[in-house]
């Protein structure tokens, strides 16, 4: 395993997690931005695709050498134990949390327009599938329980396949990489333009051409992102565009390009195509952008990223269940008519502040201790020693 740590990547996970929180704040709590003025928030779901690409990159960096010559049973199970210790304890905790919060929500008043969605999302009968991380494999019309765990469901199955893909990527030369890129592009295009419009269902309604599938072909969406991340790491090894992308100007240009692609609602595939350049510009940079990303606050935000992602919806469901009982304001999300966006940003800031506080506690008292406990019988140094407890 490669224990060299790329600290510049850690804050990217934190920023992406915060943007997903704001995206869900806009949907479930109160609108933040007029969609006619900007789609920057409404397209926030694309940051989950960034997670997929980044995960493929990081896992290839950490485990690529271990599997490039083939997959042995001992190496495979050691790797799988590490991934289980990394993701499952927090998933299990937040699943139990949502079950309890869901009982509160469903026991109280629910507006008519929320009935179908909330009653299905919080249906206790979906808990076994969530426990087994199969909830996103074409079983339900939307993501149940802790809704964001749909992506964890797809990632887990990619973790199982990942070691088998490494030899296919590293063998061969430029031709193999072009084939790999073609397969990834084909997967993305098939999901967006064929599978989702023809066969996809979300809350019993047909979807237009989109990558935003969380319950039917989400595994293929994740597989495409993982594959793109693995290829990006191969480009990193080869120094692809290093001379150009190592400059500060290049880094901020790519950041601006991603922001503008979301703002102007360009084709989702073009936005995803920018993610490898964002990762490469980050890891190549040795100037001010790198120093900024290496600061303690930026690193800490990255450390908390998985907890931020996993706890923010349980926090929302808890508040949604308690609000009617305590006489508090009940969120109405995208059903709000004539929204006051100042209210939206105030609510989002409070939501984000609570999420960061809870995430910090979960990271300190749940994520790290459970990872150490589950990894303590390993014979090789745990990934935490190399800093990849943040991956």
N, C-alpha and C positions, 0 to 999 in steps of 0.2 A: 504494500500500500504506500501511496505517496503522502508523506506527512507534512510536506511543505504547505504552508498556509498562505492564501491569497486574501489578505485582510481588506483590500479595497472592495471585494464583492459583498462582504457582510452587510454594509449599510444599504445596498441595493434591495436586499430582501426586506429590510425594515421600512424603507420608503414605499415599496410596492405594497406591503401589508397595510400601511397607513392609508394608502390610496384606495385599497379595497374596502377599508372601514368607511371612508367617506362615500364611496359608491353605494354601500348598503345603507348608510345614513340617508342619502338622497332617496332611496327606494322605500325604505321601511319607516323612517322617522318623519322627515320633512324635506321638501325639495331645496336644493342648494343653488342651482343654476338653471336659468331658463334654457330649455333645450333648443329654442330658436336662436339663442345667442351663442351657445357653445355646447358641444357634446363631450367636453373633457371629462365630466363626471359620469355621464350616462354610459360612456365607453370604458368605464373603470374596470369592467369585468375582464378586459384584456390583460390586466396585470396578473391574473391567474395563469395565463399563457406564458407570461414572462417567468413566473415561478417554475413552470415545466421546463422551459429552455435552460434556466439557471441550474435546476436540479440535474439535468442531463450533463451539463458542463462540469459541475462540481463532483458528481459521482464518478465521471470518467477521470477527472484529475486524481481523486483519492484512490480509486480501485482499478484504474485502467491497467497498471502494470501487473496487478495480481491475477488478472484474467486474460491478458493478451495472448498467452500461450495455451489457453484452454481453461476449463472449469473443473476443479477437483471438488469432491464432496466436502472436504474439511474447509477449504477456502470459501465455498458457497455458503455453508451454514454459519461460519464466522461472520461473513458479510451480512447475512440475513438477520442474525441476532442483533447486530449493531443497528440495522435499520429499524427493527422492531422496537428496540430500546429507545430509539430516537423519536418515533412518532406515536406509538400505541398508548403509552400511559396517559398522555394529555388527551388523546382522542377518547379513551375510555372515561376519563374524568368529565370531559365536557358533554359526553353522551348522557351520563347520569344526571348532570346538571340540567340539560335540556329536558329530559324526561320529567324531572321535578317541576321545572318552570312551565312546561307545557300543561301540566295538570292545573296550574293556576290560571293560565291563559284560557283554556277551554272551559274552566268552571265559571268564568266571568262573561260579561257581555262582549260580543264580537260583531262589529258592523257587518251588514249584509254582504258588502263587496269583498270582505276579508274571509267570509265563511269557508268557501271551498278551499282556498289556498292554505290558510292557517290550520284548519281542521285536518287537512291531509298532511301537511308538514309535521305536525305534532302528534300524529297518530301513533300510539304506542305499538301498534302491530308492525311498524317498520323498524323497530329497535333491533330485532335479531339480525336483519340484513345489515344494518349499520355496524353492529358489533362485529360482523364478519367482513366488513369493508367490501360489500358487494352492491351497495345501494345505488351506485351509478351505472350498473351494468344492465341497462334496459329493463329494469324491474318496475319503476314507478314513473308517474307523469311529471314529477318534479323532484328536487332534492329534499329528502325528509330529515327530521330531527335537527341536529346541528348542521344546517344547510351547507355550510362551507366544507364539511367533511366529504362532500362528493369528490372534491379534487384529491383528497387523501385516498379515497377508495380507488381512483384510477392510478394514482402514483404507486400504491402498494403493489398492484399487479405488474406495473412496469419495473418495480424493484426486483420482482421474481424473474423477469425476462432479461434484465439489464446485463448480467454477466455473460449470457449467451450471445449478446450482440457485440460485445467488445472485440472478439477475434474477427468478426466480419468487417468492423470498421478499420482496424489497424492493419489488416492484411491488404496487400496490393498498393497501388500508387494513385495517381491522379484520376484514373478512370474509375476506380472503386469509389472515390469521393464524389465524383459526378453522379454515379448511380445512386449513392446514398442520398444526395441532395434531391435527385429526381423522385425517389421514393417518398421522402419527407414532403416535398411539394405536392406530390400526387395525393398523399393522405390528407393534407390540409384542404386541397381542392375538392376531393371526394366528400369530405365531411360537410363543407360549406355549401357546395353547389349540387350535390346529389343526395347524400344520405339524409341530411336534416330536412330539406324541402320535401323529399319524397316519402320518408318513413318516420321522421322525427315527430314527437308529440311533447308538448309542454302544457300541463294543466288541461289536457284534453283538447288542445287546439293545435292546428298545423303551424309550423314555424316557417318564416321566410328563409332565404339563403343566409346563413350566419354560422360562425364558429361557436356562438354562445349556446352550446348544448351542455347540459349538466346532468342529464338523466338517461340519455339513450346512447349516443355515439361519443360520449365523453371520453371513453377509454382511447379511442382512436385520436381524438383531439390531444390527449395527453401524450400518446405514443409519438405523434408528430413533433410535439414540443420537445420531448426527451431526445428524439433522434436529431433534431436541429441543435440541441445543446451539446450532444456528443460530437457532432460534426464541427461545431464551433470550437470545441476543445482541440480537435485535431488541427484546425486552422491555427489555433493559438500555439500549438507545438511547432508548427511550421513557420511561425512568425508572419502569418498572412497580414499584409497591410500594416505591419508594425511601425514602419517609419512615418506613415501618415497618421495613424490613430493614436500614437503615443503623445501627441501634442495636446495641450490644454484646449486649444481652439477646436480641435477635432472632437474632443469629449463633449464640450458644451454645444457644438453643432449637432451632434447625434441626439443629445438630450432635447434640444429645441425641436429637432425633426420629429421625435416621438411625441412630444407635447402637441405640436401642430397637427400631426396626423390624427390624434384623438379629437382635438378641437374642431377640425374641419370634417371629421367623419370620413376619412379616406378609406379605401378598401381595407378590411381587417387583415388580409394577408400581407398587405404592404407594411402595416404597423408591425406585425409579427416579424417580418423580414428585417426590421430595424433592430430587433432585440440582440442578435449576434454582434452587431456593430457596437451596441451599447456595452455589452459585456467585454468585448475586445478592447474598446477604447478605455474602459475602466482598468483592466488588468495591465495594459501596456503603459498607462500613464505613470510618469514619475515626477510630475510637477505639482502645481498647487491643487489640482483636483484630487490627486492621490493623498496629499496631506490633509485635505478637508475630510475625505472619506475615512482617514485613519484616526481621526480625533476620537476621544473617549465617548462623547455623546452619540456620534454616528455609529460607532461600534456597538454601544449598548443597545441602540435601537435595533440593530441587526440581530443581536443576541435574543432580543424579545420577539423577533418577527413571527416565529411559529406560534407563540402564545397569543400575540396580538391577533393573528389570523383566526385562531381556534376559539378564543373566548369572547369575541365581540358579539356574535349572534346569541350565545347564551345570556350575555348581559342584556341584550335587547329584549329577549323573551322574558327574562326575569322582571324587567321594568314593565313590560307590556302586561304581565300578569298581576303585578302589584298596583299599577296605576289606578285602575277602577276601584280597588279596595281602599286605597288611601286618598281618593279624591284628587289625584294628580292628573296632569294633562296626558291624554291618550294619543300616541302618535298615529298619524293617518297616512304617512308616506305619499306615494304617487297618486293617491285619491284626493289629495288636497286641491281645493279649488281656489284660484287666485292667491297663490302663496305669497307670503312676505319672506323674501329670501334672507333677511336679517335674522328672523326667527330660526330659519334653517341652519344658518352658520353658527348661531349661538348653541342650538341643540347639538349640532355636529361636534363642536368644540368640547362640550360637556361629555358627550358620548366618547369621544376620543380620549379625553383626559382620564375618565374612569377605566377605559379599556387599557390604557398604558399602565395605570396603577395595578390593575388586576394581573395584567400580563407580566409585569415585573415580579409580582409575588409568585405567580405560577412558575416562572422560569427559575426563581431562586429556591422555592420549596417543593416543587413537583418535578419539573423537567430534569434539572441537573441531578437531584438525588436519585430519582428513579433510573436515569440512564447509568449512573455509576453503579447502582445496585444490580441492575440487570447485566452489566458488562463486567462485573468484578471477577468472574471466574474465567475470563478470557486469558489466554496465555501471552498474548501480545499486548503492547501498550494500547489502552483504549483511545479512541479517536479524540476524546476530550483533551488528552495530553497534547495533541497536535493542533488544537484550536478548532477542529472540525465538529465539535459539539454544536457549533453554530450553523452547520450546513443544513 
